[in-house]
Amino acid sequence: MKVPRYIVWSTDRINTADPFQRRWLLRQILTHGRAEDVRALDMQEIKRELETLDLPPHLNSLWKHFLESEYAR
């Protein structure tokens, strides 16, 4: 998968079939992505992987509350 430079600047491609690279990309998008990048994500995948992403505390809290909200269901 080719990703924008503002999300991943160390490589041109990410192998999303590799679970480690997929989680790393998910973390990068949640940390550095734009609204359109986040909108393209699978909310169920975020919910499933959130605890493994090691997001900064303020982002982890934001996503945890969002995913627990009625809006995200």
RAGI-V253979 format. One record per pair of residues at least 24 apart in sequence whose ideal C-beta (glycine too) atoms are under 10 Angstrom apart, sorted by the first residue. I is the first residue (numbers start at 1). J is the second residue. Records with the same first field share a line. If there is no record, write none. Layout:
I=J / J
This chain:
1=25
3=28 / 29 / 33 / 37
4=29 / 32 / 33 / 34 / 36 / 37
6=32 / 33 / 34 / 37
7=31 / 32 / 33 / 34 / 37
8=32
19=49 / 52
22=49
23=49 / 52 / 53 / 54
24=53
26=50 / 52 / 53 / 55
27=52 / 53 / 54 / 55 / 56 / 59
28=53
30=55 / 56 / 59 / 60 / 62 / 63
31=55 / 56 / 59
38=63
43=67 / 72 / 73
44=72
46=72
47=72
